[in-house]
Amino acid sequence: MTDSKIALEELEKIVQLFSSKELPNTCAKALIDSIEKPSSSWSLGNQILMVIHGTSDARGYRQWQEVNRYVRQGAKAFYILGPIIVKRKVIDEETKQEKEESALVGFKGIPVFRYEDTEGKELPVYKPKEIPPLTDVAKAWGLLIKYERVAGEYGHYNFQDRSIILSTEAWDTFFHELAHAGDAMLENHDFNKVTHEGVGEVVAVLTAATLARIYGRPSDAYSWNYIARYAESKKPEAVGRLCIRVLSKVQKIISTIFETKAQIIVPA
């Protein structure tokens, strides 16, 4: 029996399970302890802004110089928001004495540049303890896999530079982002046609749950609860209906992954 057929049979079992049983809550995944960078201390909003601009590392002009990297000529900055703090004197209500306090009076735009728009010395990178299965498929698709700590997420697929960013070593997170990439491939990289937002997330997590079982790292509880959020119901029948709605797309993505894997020539 081929890997693809085994996976599709496992997918059917998962849909049946998710349709008939409410699974328990699961603990959060362990985040990687990645190398610190200026954006590590940014607000969540600014970190999300960085991701939107297609990078996981952005810094000011001089900050890049400090690590011996230099902004390429003609590169354009994007702006994050920095607080404007002023000192002012107020009267303490209890002591009636004058005191000085800091006050936020607004925000200012701070120009930063993406790592991809710089050149120079290579920066240290995080190396996972285990390389997840199907990494060879991602490479065959021309995807770049990077491990970076990004606030508020376990991972994401960047449609702009076709990279997978992972903030955890959990295999199902990698499978989830690989599924997003597979979805894009099926639509010829046309993001406007890709199954995205709520339904796209269900496609990715159901694909990931199947692959996680195949490779011995089941994530059933996490996956069920993830899909339940998008079903807006903890009722198994609602979760099951949503799974069935995306079943065809999941089957196509899984088949595409294993078709690619079968074509990869392993060096002797």
N, C-alpha and C positions, 0 to 999 in steps of 0.2 A: 504494500500500500504506500502511495506517495505521501510526502510531507504535507502537500496541499490538501489531499483528501482527508488525512488524519486531522488537520486543523479545522476543516469545514465540519467534520463530524463533531469535533470538540465545541465548535461554535453553536451547533444545534443543541448540545447538552447545556451550554451556558444559558441560552435563551430560554430553554425549558425551566432551568433552575431559577432564573431571575423572574420568571412569570408565575412561579408557584410558591416561592418561599421568600420571606423577608429575612435578609441576612443581618447579622449584628454590625454595630458600628466598628470602625477600625481605627487604629492609631495613626497619627500623622507619619509620613515617611521621614527618614533621616536626611537632613540637608547636608550637603558637602561643606567642609571647612576650607573654602577656597581662599586663594591669596587676596589679601586686602588691596583695595584700590579706592581712589577718591569717591567714586559713586556709591561705595558701600555705606557711607554715612548720609547719603542724600535721602530726601523724603521719598515716600512711596510714589507720589505723583511724578517727581522728577525721574525716578527710576523707570517708571512706565513710559514716560516721554522718551527716554533713551532707547527703550526697546522698540517703540514706534518708529524711531529713526534708523532702525536696522542695525543696532550694535549692542554689545553688552559691556562696552568700556568706552566712556567718553570723558575727556578732561579739557581743562583750559590750555591755552597755548604754552604758557610757561610750565604747567604741570607735565606736559609731554616732554619738554626740554629736560626736565629734572630726571627723567628716566631714559634720556638719550634717544628719544624719538622726536621726529620733526614733522610738522604739518606740511603736507604737499602744497606747492604753489597752486593757487586757484581753488583750493578746497573751501567749502562754505561751512560756516559754523551753524549750529542750531542753538536755541536758547532755553536754559532752564531757569526756574524762578528762585531767586535768593531773597531772604527776608531783609527788610530795612529796619534795623533796630536803633532807637535813639534813647538817650538818657534824659530823664526829666525829673524835676523836683515836685514832690507832692507832700501833702500833710498827712501824717499817720493818724488814723481815726482814733486809735487808742491813746497814744502818747501826746497827740497834738503837736508833735515835733516834725520839722521838715526832714524829709529823707529823699534819697535818690533811687529811682527804679528804672528798669529797662522796659521799653514799650515797642510793640510791633506797629509800625505806621504804614506799612505797605510792602510791595515786592519790586524787585528790579530784575531785568533780564541779564543773565550771565552767559556769555558765548562759550560754547564748548565744541570740541571736534571729535569725531568718531575715530576709533582705533584704525578703521579701514581707510581713513584719509590721512594716515601718517606713515612714516617709514623710518627705519633706523634699527636700533638694537631690539632683538626679540625679547619679549617679556616672559617671565616664568609662567608655566601653565600647570593646571591641576591634572594629575594623572589618576584615573580610577583604579581601584584595587582589582576589579575584574572588568574585562571588556565584555559588554553584553552580546549575546547571540544576535545575528543578523546585521552586525556592524558592516560586514562585507557587502550586504545588499545596499546599505546606505551609501557606501563608497562607490559601488557600481552605478548608483543613480547620480553620482557627482555631488553628494551632500557632504558638508563639513560638520563634524561633531565637536562641540566645545563644552567643557564643564565650567560653568560660571555661576556664582551665587547671585541670583536676581531676586529682589524682595517681592514677596507676594505670589510666588509661583514655584512649581517643581520643574517646569521646563516649557519650552515653546519652539515652534518651527517658524523660522524667519523666511517668508516667501520672497523677500527681496534678494537676499544673497544665498538662499537655499542652504541654510545652516540649521542644525539642531542644537539648541542650547539646553543643557541639563544642569539643574541645581541639586540633584539627588542621584545616587547610584542605583536606585530602584529600577530593575529591568523594565517593568511595565510602563514607566515614564518614557523610556527610550522607545518602546514599542508604540506608545501613544503618539509621539511626535513623528515616528516613521510612518504611521498610518496617515497623518496629515499630509506628509510628503507624497505618499502613494495616491491619496485623493487628488492632489494637484497634478500628478503625472497622468492620471486617468482623464483629466480635463485639459491635457496638453499645456499645463502650467498657466492656464487662464484662471487667475484668482477670482474673477467675476462669476465663474461657473462652479467653483469649488463649493462643496457642501460645507458651509461654515456656520459660525455662531453656535446656537444650541444644538441643532441637529448634527453639525459637523463634529462637535465634541462627543456626542453619543456614538457616532461612527468610530471615532478614534479610540474611545475607551473600551468599546466592545471588541474591536480588533485587538487592542492591547491585552484585554482579559483572556482572549483566546490564545494568543502567543505566549502569554505568561504561563498558562497551563501546560502548553506544549513543552516549554523549556524548564518546567519544574519549579517555577516561582509564582504559584497562583495568587491572584489579587482579587478574588471574588467579592469579598466584603467591601473593599475600597471601591471596586468598580460598580457594584450594585448601588451603593450610596451616592456615587457620583452621578449615575444615570437617574436615580430617584430625584435628584435636585432639578434636573431638566424636565422630568415628568411632572414635577410639582406635586408629587404624591408619594407616600410611603407604602401605597397599596401595590402588592406584587403584580396585579393585573394591569395597572397603569404602566409600571416599569416594563412589563412584557410587551405591551402594545407598542411602546416607543422602540423597543429592541427590534420587533418585527418590522416596523416602519423603515428601519435603516438596514435591514438584513441583506438586501441585494447589494448595496454599496460595500458593505463589510466583506461579503463573499468575494467581490471583485478585487478589493484591495489585498486580501489574504492570498488569493490566487496569483496576483501580480508579484507579491513579495516572494512566493516560493518558486514562481517561474523564473524570476531573476536569480534566485539562489541556485537553481538547477543549472543555470547557464554559466555560473562562475567556475573558472578553471582553477583548481587548487594546485599550487606548485609542487612538483615531485620532491 
